Amino acid sequence: MMYSFTEEAVITGNVAKIWAVATDVARWSEWDPHEEESRFEGEFAAGAEGWVKPKGAPAGPFTIVAVEPGQSWTSEAGIPFGKLRGHRTYEPLGDGTVRVAEWVEVHGPMGPLFKLIWEKGMRRDMPRTFAALEKEARSRD
């Protein structure tokens, strides 16, 4: 059983700077209104592990499972009887803007519960996160 949803936005900025901010996991909680705390050590590559405490959700570890530098990355976290998978993409549109997207998959029997309890908050927070990403990337000039 799998449940998924996607959110996207077009933000202004340089894709390399946006990528650098988005993959600086240890600093997520400094700018992302969705994250209370985050930790990460080592290179941002498949197999690397981090830890995150989202607002309104349980804290826990995650693993980077795929990275296409400058373009996309995918992470997975264990949840009871399944896993939560997030795929993020960064697509330059050629006019100084970048399409950012996050696709969330919930695998296992927790899908309906996730939809009921957490999806609304995640969907509400994603546009705020995308706007904060744009602002943080600009501030690191």
ZIDADA-V974256 format. One record per residue. RES is the residue in one small letter. NEAR is the number of other ideal C-beta (glycine too) atoms within 8 Angstrom. Layout:
# ZIDADA-V974256
res-><RES,RES>
near-><NEAR,NEAR>
This chain:
# ZIDADA-V974256
res-><m,m,y,s,f,t,e,e,a,v,i,t,g,n,v,a,k,i,w,a,v,a,t,d,v,a,r,w,s,e,w,d,p,h,e,e,e,s,r,f,e,g,e,f,a,a,g,a,e,g,w,v,k,p,k,g,a,p,a,g,p,f,t,i,v,a,v,e,p,g,q,s,w,t,s,e,a,g,i,p,f,g,k,l,r,g,h,r,t,y,e,p,l,g,d,g,t,v,r,v,a,e,w,v,e,v,h,g,p,m,g,p,l,f,k,l,i,w,e,k,g,m,r,r,d,m,p,r,t,f,a,a,l,e,k,e,a,r,s,r,d>
near-><6,7,10,8,8,8,10,8,11,8,12,7,12,8,11,7,12,16,11,10,13,11,8,8,11,8,9,11,10,6,10,10,8,10,12,6,9,13,9,11,5,6,4,10,8,7,7,11,9,14,12,13,11,9,9,5,8,4,8,8,8,11,11,15,9,8,10,7,5,7,7,10,12,12,11,11,10,8,11,5,6,12,10,13,12,11,10,12,10,14,10,7,8,3,4,5,10,14,11,16,11,11,11,11,11,16,10,11,7,11,13,8,7,13,10,6,6,9,10,6,10,10,9,8,11,12,9,10,11,12,10,11,15,12,9,11,13,10,6,8,4>
